[in-house]
Amino acid sequence: LTEYALLPYLNYQELNRKLNTYPYSDVDQFLDAHQDTYLGNLLLRNWLSQLAASKRWHEYRSYFSTSLTSITHRCLFIWSRFINF
């Protein structure tokens, strides 16, 4: 399937289903390969939501990007900095 045009979507779906197992290296690899794309940004938002739900604030801050437009994620970023003050 390496030549399959929709392979990134399949990879996204598989990775998105297992975000609660904290597959950091898989997430990093996907985000590197799909930086500044719709799927990359979608996975990043889902990943940030998972990290916040689990109160993994240090990791949340390391993955947060100011290019995100979600007010929720921006507020959570501020909260993550406040909680560890």
N, C-alpha and C positions, 0 to 999 in steps of 0.2 A: 503493500500500500504506500510505499514511499513516494510514488509519483501521483498519488490520489490528490486531487485539488482540494477536497474537503477534509484532508487529514488534520489540519489545525483545529477544526471544529470538533472532530472526534477526540483529539487529545485534550481539548478544553473540557469537554463533557466528562471524560474519564477523570481528569484531575479535579474538577469542580466537585464531583461526587465524594472524593476522599479528602477534602480539605480539613475535616475534623481530626484526621490522623497526623496533621502537621508535617506534610511531606516537603520540608523546606527546600531540599535540593531540587525536587521536581518543580516546585513553584518557581524557584530562581531560574531554572533552565528554561521554563516556558516563558517567563517574563523577559528574559534576555532575547529569546528567539522572536518574540512578538511585541517588542517594545514599541510603544506609540501606535498600536493597532487597536481596533475595536475589541478583539478577543483578549489582548493583553490587558487593556484597561478594565474590562469586565472581570477578568480573573483577579486582578489586583483589588478591585472594590470588594469582591466576595471574600478574598483572603483577609483583607483588613477587617471586614465584619466578623469573620471567624476569630481572628486574633483578639478583637475587642470583646467579643462575647465570652472568651476564655480569660479575659483580663491579662493578656500577654502584652503589657504596655511597652516594654522595651522593644520587642519585636515589631509591634505596631509602629512605633516611631521610626524604626529602621526601614520599613517598607513604605511609609507614607510619602506621598508625592504632592507637592504644591499644585501640580497640574490637575489634580482631581477637582471636579466641580461640585461634588456633593457637600452640602453644608453639614450633613451628619458626620462625615468622615473628618472634616475640618474641626468640628466641635470635639470629636473624640480625640483628635490629635492634641488639642489644647488640654483636654481632660487628662490625657496620658502624661503630659508634662507636669500638670498640677499634682497628680496623685503621687508622683515620685519626687516631689519637691522636698 
